[in-house]
Amino acid sequence: MDHHKAKKVVIITEKLISDKVAKLIEECGATGYTITSAGGKGSRGVRAARGGVTDAFLNVKIEVITSSDDVANAITDKVADTFFENYSGITYLEDVEILRPQKF
C-alpha cells in the first residue's frame, strides 16, 4: 500500500475550550480531529489526566491530520492567536505518512 505525506497538528490545551478549538479547526478546513485526555507537567505546573470534583480544568490533546500544509499552518496560527494569551496551551506540527489520503 502506498504511503502519502501529511501533517499532524497537535494541540494540548484546557478542556474548557476544546469545543471552541474544534470549531476553529473545522473553520480552517480540516475534515476531522481526535480529542483525548492529557496530563503532564509544563510551565504552568502539573495537570492530572483525570479530575476530582470537576474535569473542567483538565487538559486535552487534540490531533488533526491534514494533507494540506496551508490548513495545518492556519490551525496552529489561529489557535495560538485566539486562545493562548488567556488559556494554557501548546501546539506543534509533525510530518506523518498516511495510508488512505482520501480520508484527509
Phi and psi restraints in degrees (range 20) as a CNS / XPLOR table:
assign (resid 1 and name C) (resid 2 and name N)
       (resid 2 and name CA) (resid 2 and name C) 1.0 -75.0 20.0 2
assign (resid 2 and name N) (resid 2 and name CA)
       (resid 2 and name C) (resid 3 and name N) 1.0 144.2 20.0 2
assign (resid 2 and name C) (resid 3 and name N)
       (resid 3 and name CA) (resid 3 and name C) 1.0 -103.2 20.0 2
assign (resid 3 and name N) (resid 3 and name CA)
       (resid 3 and name C) (resid 4 and name N) 1.0 143.6 20.0 2
assign (resid 3 and name C) (resid 4 and name N)
       (resid 4 and name CA) (resid 4 and name C) 1.0 -126.4 20.0 2
assign (resid 4 and name N) (resid 4 and name CA)
       (resid 4 and name C) (resid 5 and name N) 1.0 141.0 20.0 2
assign (resid 4 and name C) (resid 5 and name N)
       (resid 5 and name CA) (resid 5 and name C) 1.0 -75.6 20.0 2
assign (resid 5 and name N) (resid 5 and name CA)
       (resid 5 and name C) (resid 6 and name N) 1.0 142.5 20.0 2
assign (resid 5 and name C) (resid 6 and name N)
       (resid 6 and name CA) (resid 6 and name C) 1.0 -151.9 20.0 2
assign (resid 6 and name N) (resid 6 and name CA)
       (resid 6 and name C) (resid 7 and name N) 1.0 174.8 20.0 2
assign (resid 6 and name C) (resid 7 and name N)
       (resid 7 and name CA) (resid 7 and name C) 1.0 -113.9 20.0 2
assign (resid 7 and name N) (resid 7 and name CA)
       (resid 7 and name C) (resid 8 and name N) 1.0 139.5 20.0 2
assign (resid 7 and name C) (resid 8 and name N)
       (resid 8 and name CA) (resid 8 and name C) 1.0 -110.5 20.0 2
assign (resid 8 and name N) (resid 8 and name CA)
       (resid 8 and name C) (resid 9 and name N) 1.0 123.7 20.0 2
assign (resid 8 and name C) (resid 9 and name N)
       (resid 9 and name CA) (resid 9 and name C) 1.0 -96.2 20.0 2
assign (resid 9 and name N) (resid 9 and name CA)
       (resid 9 and name C) (resid 10 and name N) 1.0 127.9 20.0 2
assign (resid 9 and name C) (resid 10 and name N)
       (resid 10 and name CA) (resid 10 and name C) 1.0 -117.9 20.0 2
assign (resid 10 and name N) (resid 10 and name CA)
       (resid 10 and name C) (resid 11 and name N) 1.0 127.8 20.0 2
assign (resid 10 and name C) (resid 11 and name N)
       (resid 11 and name CA) (resid 11 and name C) 1.0 -125.0 20.0 2
assign (resid 11 and name N) (resid 11 and name CA)
       (resid 11 and name C) (resid 12 and name N) 1.0 123.7 20.0 2
assign (resid 11 and name C) (resid 12 and name N)
       (resid 12 and name CA) (resid 12 and name C) 1.0 -115.2 20.0 2
assign (resid 12 and name N) (resid 12 and name CA)
       (resid 12 and name C) (resid 13 and name N) 1.0 120.8 20.0 2
assign (resid 12 and name C) (resid 13 and name N)
       (resid 13 and name CA) (resid 13 and name C) 1.0 -156.1 20.0 2
assign (resid 13 and name N) (resid 13 and name CA)
       (resid 13 and name C) (resid 14 and name N) 1.0 -173.2 20.0 2
assign (resid 13 and name C) (resid 14 and name N)
       (resid 14 and name CA) (resid 14 and name C) 1.0 -77.4 20.0 2
assign (resid 14 and name N) (resid 14 and name CA)
       (resid 14 and name C) (resid 15 and name N) 1.0 136.7 20.0 2
assign (resid 14 and name C) (resid 15 and name N)
       (resid 15 and name CA) (resid 15 and name C) 1.0 -57.3 20.0 2
assign (resid 15 and name N) (resid 15 and name CA)
       (resid 15 and name C) (resid 16 and name N) 1.0 -32.5 20.0 2
assign (resid 15 and name C) (resid 16 and name N)
       (resid 16 and name CA) (resid 16 and name C) 1.0 -50.8 20.0 2
assign (resid 16 and name N) (resid 16 and name CA)
       (resid 16 and name C) (resid 17 and name N) 1.0 -33.1 20.0 2
assign (resid 16 and name C) (resid 17 and name N)
       (resid 17 and name CA) (resid 17 and name C) 1.0 -109.5 20.0 2
assign (resid 17 and name N) (resid 17 and name CA)
       (resid 17 and name C) (resid 18 and name N) 1.0 10.1 20.0 2
assign (resid 17 and name C) (resid 18 and name N)
       (resid 18 and name CA) (resid 18 and name C) 1.0 -60.6 20.0 2
assign (resid 18 and name N) (resid 18 and name CA)
       (resid 18 and name C) (resid 19 and name N) 1.0 -36.3 20.0 2
assign (resid 18 and name C) (resid 19 and name N)
       (resid 19 and name CA) (resid 19 and name C) 1.0 -65.2 20.0 2
assign (resid 19 and name N) (resid 19 and name CA)
       (resid 19 and name C) (resid 20 and name N) 1.0 -39.9 20.0 2
assign (resid 19 and name C) (resid 20 and name N)
       (resid 20 and name CA) (resid 20 and name C) 1.0 -68.2 20.0 2
assign (resid 20 and name N) (resid 20 and name CA)
       (resid 20 and name C) (resid 21 and name N) 1.0 -39.5 20.0 2
assign (resid 20 and name C) (resid 21 and name N)
       (resid 21 and name CA) (resid 21 and name C) 1.0 -64.4 20.0 2
assign (resid 21 and name N) (resid 21 and name CA)
       (resid 21 and name C) (resid 22 and name N) 1.0 -43.1 20.0 2
assign (resid 21 and name C) (resid 22 and name N)
       (resid 22 and name CA) (resid 22 and name C) 1.0 -60.2 20.0 2
assign (resid 22 and name N) (resid 22 and name CA)
       (resid 22 and name C) (resid 23 and name N) 1.0 -41.0 20.0 2
assign (resid 22 and name C) (resid 23 and name N)
       (resid 23 and name CA) (resid 23 and name C) 1.0 -63.2 20.0 2
assign (resid 23 and name N) (resid 23 and name CA)
       (resid 23 and name C) (resid 24 and name N) 1.0 -42.8 20.0 2
assign (resid 23 and name C) (resid 24 and name N)
       (resid 24 and name CA) (resid 24 and name C) 1.0 -62.7 20.0 2
assign (resid 24 and name N) (resid 24 and name CA)
       (resid 24 and name C) (resid 25 and name N) 1.0 -41.0 20.0 2
assign (resid 24 and name C) (resid 25 and name N)
       (resid 25 and name CA) (resid 25 and name C) 1.0 -57.2 20.0 2
assign (resid 25 and name N) (resid 25 and name CA)
       (resid 25 and name C) (resid 26 and name N) 1.0 -46.5 20.0 2
assign (resid 25 and name C) (resid 26 and name N)
       (resid 26 and name CA) (resid 26 and name C) 1.0 -66.1 20.0 2
assign (resid 26 and name N) (resid 26 and name CA)
       (resid 26 and name C) (resid 27 and name N) 1.0 -39.2 20.0 2
assign (resid 26 and name C) (resid 27 and name N)
       (resid 27 and name CA) (resid 27 and name C) 1.0 -62.9 20.0 2
assign (resid 27 and name N) (resid 27 and name CA)
       (resid 27 and name C) (resid 28 and name N) 1.0 -28.3 20.0 2
assign (resid 27 and name C) (resid 28 and name N)
       (resid 28 and name CA) (resid 28 and name C) 1.0 -78.5 20.0 2
assign (resid 28 and name N) (resid 28 and name CA)
       (resid 28 and name C) (resid 29 and name N) 1.0 -9.5 20.0 2
assign (resid 28 and name C) (resid 29 and name N)
       (resid 29 and name CA) (resid 29 and name C) 1.0 108.4 20.0 2
assign (resid 29 and name N) (resid 29 and name CA)
       (resid 29 and name C) (resid 30 and name N) 1.0 3.6 20.0 2
assign (resid 29 and name C) (resid 30 and name N)
       (resid 30 and name CA) (resid 30 and name C) 1.0 -73.9 20.0 2
assign (resid 30 and name N) (resid 30 and name CA)
       (resid 30 and name C) (resid 31 and name N) 1.0 148.7 20.0 2
assign (resid 30 and name C) (resid 31 and name N)
       (resid 31 and name CA) (resid 31 and name C) 1.0 -94.6 20.0 2
assign (resid 31 and name N) (resid 31 and name CA)
       (resid 31 and name C) (resid 32 and name N) 1.0 -6.8 20.0 2
assign (resid 31 and name C) (resid 32 and name N)
       (resid 32 and name CA) (resid 32 and name C) 1.0 -177.7 20.0 2
assign (resid 32 and name N) (resid 32 and name CA)
       (resid 32 and name C) (resid 33 and name N) 1.0 175.6 20.0 2
assign (resid 32 and name C) (resid 33 and name N)
       (resid 33 and name CA) (resid 33 and name C) 1.0 -162.7 20.0 2
assign (resid 33 and name N) (resid 33 and name CA)
       (resid 33 and name C) (resid 34 and name N) 1.0 164.8 20.0 2
assign (resid 33 and name C) (resid 34 and name N)
       (resid 34 and name CA) (resid 34 and name C) 1.0 -126.2 20.0 2
assign (resid 34 and name N) (resid 34 and name CA)
       (resid 34 and name C) (resid 35 and name N) 1.0 134.4 20.0 2
assign (resid 34 and name C) (resid 35 and name N)
       (resid 35 and name CA) (resid 35 and name C) 1.0 -119.8 20.0 2
assign (resid 35 and name N) (resid 35 and name CA)
       (resid 35 and name C) (resid 36 and name N) 1.0 127.9 20.0 2
assign (resid 35 and name C) (resid 36 and name N)
       (resid 36 and name CA) (resid 36 and name C) 1.0 -131.4 20.0 2
assign (resid 36 and name N) (resid 36 and name CA)
       (resid 36 and name C) (resid 37 and name N) 1.0 157.8 20.0 2
assign (resid 36 and name C) (resid 37 and name N)
       (resid 37 and name CA) (resid 37 and name C) 1.0 -67.5 20.0 2
assign (resid 37 and name N) (resid 37 and name CA)
       (resid 37 and name C) (resid 38 and name N) 1.0 147.3 20.0 2
assign (resid 37 and name C) (resid 38 and name N)
       (resid 38 and name CA) (resid 38 and name C) 1.0 -140.1 20.0 2
assign (resid 38 and name N) (resid 38 and name CA)
       (resid 38 and name C) (resid 39 and name N) 1.0 142.8 20.0 2
assign (resid 38 and name C) (resid 39 and name N)
       (resid 39 and name CA) (resid 39 and name C) 1.0 -135.8 20.0 2
assign (resid 39 and name N) (resid 39 and name CA)
       (resid 39 and name C) (resid 40 and name N) 1.0 164.4 20.0 2
assign (resid 39 and name C) (resid 40 and name N)
       (resid 40 and name CA) (resid 40 and name C) 1.0 157.5 20.0 2
assign (resid 40 and name N) (resid 40 and name CA)
       (resid 40 and name C) (resid 41 and name N) 1.0 -165.6 20.0 2
assign (resid 40 and name C) (resid 41 and name N)
       (resid 41 and name CA) (resid 41 and name C) 1.0 -129.6 20.0 2
assign (resid 41 and name N) (resid 41 and name CA)
       (resid 41 and name C) (resid 42 and name N) 1.0 136.7 20.0 2
assign (resid 41 and name C) (resid 42 and name N)
       (resid 42 and name CA) (resid 42 and name C) 1.0 -149.3 20.0 2
assign (resid 42 and name N) (resid 42 and name CA)
       (resid 42 and name C) (resid 43 and name N) 1.0 -161.3 20.0 2
assign (resid 42 and name C) (resid 43 and name N)
       (resid 43 and name CA) (resid 43 and name C) 1.0 -63.1 20.0 2
assign (resid 43 and name N) (resid 43 and name CA)
       (resid 43 and name C) (resid 44 and name N) 1.0 -21.9 20.0 2
assign (resid 43 and name C) (resid 44 and name N)
       (resid 44 and name CA) (resid 44 and name C) 1.0 -101.6 20.0 2
assign (resid 44 and name N) (resid 44 and name CA)
       (resid 44 and name C) (resid 45 and name N) 1.0 16.1 20.0 2
assign (resid 44 and name C) (resid 45 and name N)
       (resid 45 and name CA) (resid 45 and name C) 1.0 103.3 20.0 2
assign (resid 45 and name N) (resid 45 and name CA)
       (resid 45 and name C) (resid 46 and name N) 1.0 -162.5 20.0 2
assign (resid 45 and name C) (resid 46 and name N)
       (resid 46 and name CA) (resid 46 and name C) 1.0 -96.3 20.0 2
assign (resid 46 and name N) (resid 46 and name CA)
       (resid 46 and name C) (resid 47 and name N) 1.0 137.5 20.0 2
assign (resid 46 and name C) (resid 47 and name N)
       (resid 47 and name CA) (resid 47 and name C) 1.0 -124.2 20.0 2
assign (resid 47 and name N) (resid 47 and name CA)
       (resid 47 and name C) (resid 48 and name N) 1.0 128.1 20.0 2
assign (resid 47 and name C) (resid 48 and name N)
       (resid 48 and name CA) (resid 48 and name C) 1.0 -76.4 20.0 2
assign (resid 48 and name N) (resid 48 and name CA)
       (resid 48 and name C) (resid 49 and name N) 1.0 154.7 20.0 2
assign (resid 48 and name C) (resid 49 and name N)
       (resid 49 and name CA) (resid 49 and name C) 1.0 -81.3 20.0 2
assign (resid 49 and name N) (resid 49 and name CA)
       (resid 49 and name C) (resid 50 and name N) 1.0 -16.4 20.0 2
assign (resid 49 and name C) (resid 50 and name N)
       (resid 50 and name CA) (resid 50 and name C) 1.0 -131.2 20.0 2
assign (resid 50 and name N) (resid 50 and name CA)
       (resid 50 and name C) (resid 51 and name N) 1.0 145.6 20.0 2
assign (resid 50 and name C) (resid 51 and name N)
       (resid 51 and name CA) (resid 51 and name C) 1.0 -95.5 20.0 2
assign (resid 51 and name N) (resid 51 and name CA)
       (resid 51 and name C) (resid 52 and name N) 1.0 173.2 20.0 2
assign (resid 51 and name C) (resid 52 and name N)
       (resid 52 and name CA) (resid 52 and name C) 1.0 -97.5 20.0 2
assign (resid 52 and name N) (resid 52 and name CA)
       (resid 52 and name C) (resid 53 and name N) 1.0 -99.9 20.0 2
assign (resid 52 and name C) (resid 53 and name N)
       (resid 53 and name CA) (resid 53 and name C) 1.0 -67.1 20.0 2
assign (resid 53 and name N) (resid 53 and name CA)
       (resid 53 and name C) (resid 54 and name N) 1.0 -40.2 20.0 2
assign (resid 53 and name C) (resid 54 and name N)
       (resid 54 and name CA) (resid 54 and name C) 1.0 -136.5 20.0 2
assign (resid 54 and name N) (resid 54 and name CA)
       (resid 54 and name C) (resid 55 and name N) 1.0 150.1 20.0 2
assign (resid 54 and name C) (resid 55 and name N)
       (resid 55 and name CA) (resid 55 and name C) 1.0 -107.2 20.0 2
assign (resid 55 and name N) (resid 55 and name CA)
       (resid 55 and name C) (resid 56 and name N) 1.0 12.5 20.0 2
assign (resid 55 and name C) (resid 56 and name N)
       (resid 56 and name CA) (resid 56 and name C) 1.0 -62.2 20.0 2
assign (resid 56 and name N) (resid 56 and name CA)
       (resid 56 and name C) (resid 57 and name N) 1.0 -25.4 20.0 2
assign (resid 56 and name C) (resid 57 and name N)
       (resid 57 and name CA) (resid 57 and name C) 1.0 -104.1 20.0 2
assign (resid 57 and name N) (resid 57 and name CA)
       (resid 57 and name C) (resid 58 and name N) 1.0 16.3 20.0 2
assign (resid 57 and name C) (resid 58 and name N)
       (resid 58 and name CA) (resid 58 and name C) 1.0 -79.5 20.0 2
assign (resid 58 and name N) (resid 58 and name CA)
       (resid 58 and name C) (resid 59 and name N) 1.0 167.1 20.0 2
assign (resid 58 and name C) (resid 59 and name N)
       (resid 59 and name CA) (resid 59 and name C) 1.0 -99.5 20.0 2
assign (resid 59 and name N) (resid 59 and name CA)
       (resid 59 and name C) (resid 60 and name N) 1.0 154.7 20.0 2
assign (resid 59 and name C) (resid 60 and name N)
       (resid 60 and name CA) (resid 60 and name C) 1.0 -129.1 20.0 2
assign (resid 60 and name N) (resid 60 and name CA)
       (resid 60 and name C) (resid 61 and name N) 1.0 156.5 20.0 2
assign (resid 60 and name C) (resid 61 and name N)
       (resid 61 and name CA) (resid 61 and name C) 1.0 -113.7 20.0 2
assign (resid 61 and name N) (resid 61 and name CA)
       (resid 61 and name C) (resid 62 and name N) 1.0 124.8 20.0 2
assign (resid 61 and name C) (resid 62 and name N)
       (resid 62 and name CA) (resid 62 and name C) 1.0 -112.5 20.0 2
assign (resid 62 and name N) (resid 62 and name CA)
       (resid 62 and name C) (resid 63 and name N) 1.0 125.1 20.0 2
assign (resid 62 and name C) (resid 63 and name N)
       (resid 63 and name CA) (resid 63 and name C) 1.0 -116.9 20.0 2
assign (resid 63 and name N) (resid 63 and name CA)
       (resid 63 and name C) (resid 64 and name N) 1.0 135.5 20.0 2
assign (resid 63 and name C) (resid 64 and name N)
       (resid 64 and name CA) (resid 64 and name C) 1.0 -129.7 20.0 2
assign (resid 64 and name N) (resid 64 and name CA)
       (resid 64 and name C) (resid 65 and name N) 1.0 132.2 20.0 2
assign (resid 64 and name C) (resid 65 and name N)
       (resid 65 and name CA) (resid 65 and name C) 1.0 -114.0 20.0 2
assign (resid 65 and name N) (resid 65 and name CA)
       (resid 65 and name C) (resid 66 and name N) 1.0 129.8 20.0 2
assign (resid 65 and name C) (resid 66 and name N)
       (resid 66 and name CA) (resid 66 and name C) 1.0 -141.2 20.0 2
assign (resid 66 and name N) (resid 66 and name CA)
       (resid 66 and name C) (resid 67 and name N) 1.0 146.3 20.0 2
assign (resid 66 and name C) (resid 67 and name N)
       (resid 67 and name CA) (resid 67 and name C) 1.0 -84.8 20.0 2
assign (resid 67 and name N) (resid 67 and name CA)
       (resid 67 and name C) (resid 68 and name N) 1.0 -3.4 20.0 2
assign (resid 67 and name C) (resid 68 and name N)
       (resid 68 and name CA) (resid 68 and name C) 1.0 -105.5 20.0 2
assign (resid 68 and name N) (resid 68 and name CA)
       (resid 68 and name C) (resid 69 and name N) 1.0 119.4 20.0 2
assign (resid 68 and name C) (resid 69 and name N)
       (resid 69 and name CA) (resid 69 and name C) 1.0 -61.5 20.0 2
assign (resid 69 and name N) (resid 69 and name CA)
       (resid 69 and name C) (resid 70 and name N) 1.0 -37.1 20.0 2
assign (resid 69 and name C) (resid 70 and name N)
       (resid 70 and name CA) (resid 70 and name C) 1.0 -63.5 20.0 2
assign (resid 70 and name N) (resid 70 and name CA)
       (resid 70 and name C) (resid 71 and name N) 1.0 -42.1 20.0 2
assign (resid 70 and name C) (resid 71 and name N)
       (resid 71 and name CA) (resid 71 and name C) 1.0 -64.8 20.0 2
assign (resid 71 and name N) (resid 71 and name CA)
       (resid 71 and name C) (resid 72 and name N) 1.0 -45.3 20.0 2
assign (resid 71 and name C) (resid 72 and name N)
       (resid 72 and name CA) (resid 72 and name C) 1.0 -59.4 20.0 2
assign (resid 72 and name N) (resid 72 and name CA)
       (resid 72 and name C) (resid 73 and name N) 1.0 -46.1 20.0 2
assign (resid 72 and name C) (resid 73 and name N)
       (resid 73 and name CA) (resid 73 and name C) 1.0 -67.5 20.0 2
assign (resid 73 and name N) (resid 73 and name CA)
       (resid 73 and name C) (resid 74 and name N) 1.0 -37.8 20.0 2
assign (resid 73 and name C) (resid 74 and name N)
       (resid 74 and name CA) (resid 74 and name C) 1.0 -62.7 20.0 2
assign (resid 74 and name N) (resid 74 and name CA)
       (resid 74 and name C) (resid 75 and name N) 1.0 -42.4 20.0 2
assign (resid 74 and name C) (resid 75 and name N)
       (resid 75 and name CA) (resid 75 and name C) 1.0 -62.0 20.0 2
assign (resid 75 and name N) (resid 75 and name CA)
       (resid 75 and name C) (resid 76 and name N) 1.0 -51.4 20.0 2
assign (resid 75 and name C) (resid 76 and name N)
       (resid 76 and name CA) (resid 76 and name C) 1.0 -61.6 20.0 2
assign (resid 76 and name N) (resid 76 and name CA)
       (resid 76 and name C) (resid 77 and name N) 1.0 -43.9 20.0 2
assign (resid 76 and name C) (resid 77 and name N)
       (resid 77 and name CA) (resid 77 and name C) 1.0 -65.7 20.0 2
assign (resid 77 and name N) (resid 77 and name CA)
       (resid 77 and name C) (resid 78 and name N) 1.0 -46.1 20.0 2
assign (resid 77 and name C) (resid 78 and name N)
       (resid 78 and name CA) (resid 78 and name C) 1.0 -71.0 20.0 2
assign (resid 78 and name N) (resid 78 and name CA)
       (resid 78 and name C) (resid 79 and name N) 1.0 -36.7 20.0 2
assign (resid 78 and name C) (resid 79 and name N)
       (resid 79 and name CA) (resid 79 and name C) 1.0 -63.5 20.0 2
assign (resid 79 and name N) (resid 79 and name CA)
       (resid 79 and name C) (resid 80 and name N) 1.0 -48.0 20.0 2
assign (resid 79 and name C) (resid 80 and name N)
       (resid 80 and name CA) (resid 80 and name C) 1.0 -62.5 20.0 2
assign (resid 80 and name N) (resid 80 and name CA)
       (resid 80 and name C) (resid 81 and name N) 1.0 -46.7 20.0 2
assign (resid 80 and name C) (resid 81 and name N)
       (resid 81 and name CA) (resid 81 and name C) 1.0 -66.1 20.0 2
assign (resid 81 and name N) (resid 81 and name CA)
       (resid 81 and name C) (resid 82 and name N) 1.0 -35.9 20.0 2
assign (resid 81 and name C) (resid 82 and name N)
       (resid 82 and name CA) (resid 82 and name C) 1.0 -81.3 20.0 2
assign (resid 82 and name N) (resid 82 and name CA)
       (resid 82 and name C) (resid 83 and name N) 1.0 -37.6 20.0 2
assign (resid 82 and name C) (resid 83 and name N)
       (resid 83 and name CA) (resid 83 and name C) 1.0 -117.3 20.0 2
assign (resid 83 and name N) (resid 83 and name CA)
       (resid 83 and name C) (resid 84 and name N) 1.0 -30.7 20.0 2
assign (resid 83 and name C) (resid 84 and name N)
       (resid 84 and name CA) (resid 84 and name C) 1.0 -79.9 20.0 2
assign (resid 84 and name N) (resid 84 and name CA)
       (resid 84 and name C) (resid 85 and name N) 1.0 -2.2 20.0 2
assign (resid 84 and name C) (resid 85 and name N)
       (resid 85 and name CA) (resid 85 and name C) 1.0 -77.8 20.0 2
assign (resid 85 and name N) (resid 85 and name CA)
       (resid 85 and name C) (resid 86 and name N) 1.0 -30.6 20.0 2
assign (resid 85 and name C) (resid 86 and name N)
       (resid 86 and name CA) (resid 86 and name C) 1.0 -111.4 20.0 2
assign (resid 86 and name N) (resid 86 and name CA)
       (resid 86 and name C) (resid 87 and name N) 1.0 -13.4 20.0 2
assign (resid 86 and name C) (resid 87 and name N)
       (resid 87 and name CA) (resid 87 and name C) 1.0 -130.7 20.0 2
assign (resid 87 and name N) (resid 87 and name CA)
       (resid 87 and name C) (resid 88 and name N) 1.0 151.7 20.0 2
assign (resid 87 and name C) (resid 88 and name N)
       (resid 88 and name CA) (resid 88 and name C) 1.0 -72.7 20.0 2
assign (resid 88 and name N) (resid 88 and name CA)
       (resid 88 and name C) (resid 89 and name N) 1.0 148.0 20.0 2
assign (resid 88 and name C) (resid 89 and name N)
       (resid 89 and name CA) (resid 89 and name C) 1.0 172.9 20.0 2
assign (resid 89 and name N) (resid 89 and name CA)
       (resid 89 and name C) (resid 90 and name N) 1.0 161.6 20.0 2
assign (resid 89 and name C) (resid 90 and name N)
       (resid 90 and name CA) (resid 90 and name C) 1.0 -147.4 20.0 2
assign (resid 90 and name N) (resid 90 and name CA)
       (resid 90 and name C) (resid 91 and name N) 1.0 149.9 20.0 2
assign (resid 90 and name C) (resid 91 and name N)
       (resid 91 and name CA) (resid 91 and name C) 1.0 -139.7 20.0 2
assign (resid 91 and name N) (resid 91 and name CA)
       (resid 91 and name C) (resid 92 and name N) 1.0 145.9 20.0 2
assign (resid 91 and name C) (resid 92 and name N)
       (resid 92 and name CA) (resid 92 and name C) 1.0 -152.2 20.0 2
assign (resid 92 and name N) (resid 92 and name CA)
       (resid 92 and name C) (resid 93 and name N) 1.0 163.8 20.0 2
assign (resid 92 and name C) (resid 93 and name N)
       (resid 93 and name CA) (resid 93 and name C) 1.0 -114.4 20.0 2
assign (resid 93 and name N) (resid 93 and name CA)
       (resid 93 and name C) (resid 94 and name N) 1.0 146.7 20.0 2
assign (resid 93 and name C) (resid 94 and name N)
       (resid 94 and name CA) (resid 94 and name C) 1.0 -132.0 20.0 2
assign (resid 94 and name N) (resid 94 and name CA)
       (resid 94 and name C) (resid 95 and name N) 1.0 143.4 20.0 2
assign (resid 94 and name C) (resid 95 and name N)
       (resid 95 and name CA) (resid 95 and name C) 1.0 -81.1 20.0 2
assign (resid 95 and name N) (resid 95 and name CA)
       (resid 95 and name C) (resid 96 and name N) 1.0 131.1 20.0 2
assign (resid 95 and name C) (resid 96 and name N)
       (resid 96 and name CA) (resid 96 and name C) 1.0 -134.0 20.0 2
assign (resid 96 and name N) (resid 96 and name CA)
       (resid 96 and name C) (resid 97 and name N) 1.0 166.5 20.0 2
assign (resid 96 and name C) (resid 97 and name N)
       (resid 97 and name CA) (resid 97 and name C) 1.0 -118.2 20.0 2
assign (resid 97 and name N) (resid 97 and name CA)
       (resid 97 and name C) (resid 98 and name N) 1.0 135.2 20.0 2
assign (resid 97 and name C) (resid 98 and name N)
       (resid 98 and name CA) (resid 98 and name C) 1.0 -118.6 20.0 2
assign (resid 98 and name N) (resid 98 and name CA)
       (resid 98 and name C) (resid 99 and name N) 1.0 156.1 20.0 2
assign (resid 98 and name C) (resid 99 and name N)
       (resid 99 and name CA) (resid 99 and name C) 1.0 -96.9 20.0 2
assign (resid 99 and name N) (resid 99 and name CA)
       (resid 99 and name C) (resid 100 and name N) 1.0 -29.5 20.0 2
assign (resid 99 and name C) (resid 100 and name N)
       (resid 100 and name CA) (resid 100 and name C) 1.0 -124.1 20.0 2
assign (resid 100 and name N) (resid 100 and name CA)
       (resid 100 and name C) (resid 101 and name N) 1.0 84.7 20.0 2
assign (resid 100 and name C) (resid 101 and name N)
       (resid 101 and name CA) (resid 101 and name C) 1.0 -62.0 20.0 2
assign (resid 101 and name N) (resid 101 and name CA)
       (resid 101 and name C) (resid 102 and name N) 1.0 -23.7 20.0 2
assign (resid 101 and name C) (resid 102 and name N)
       (resid 102 and name CA) (resid 102 and name C) 1.0 -65.2 20.0 2
assign (resid 102 and name N) (resid 102 and name CA)
       (resid 102 and name C) (resid 103 and name N) 1.0 -18.2 20.0 2
assign (resid 102 and name C) (resid 103 and name N)
       (resid 103 and name CA) (resid 103 and name C) 1.0 -79.0 20.0 2
assign (resid 103 and name N) (resid 103 and name CA)
       (resid 103 and name C) (resid 104 and name N) 1.0 -14.3 20.0 2
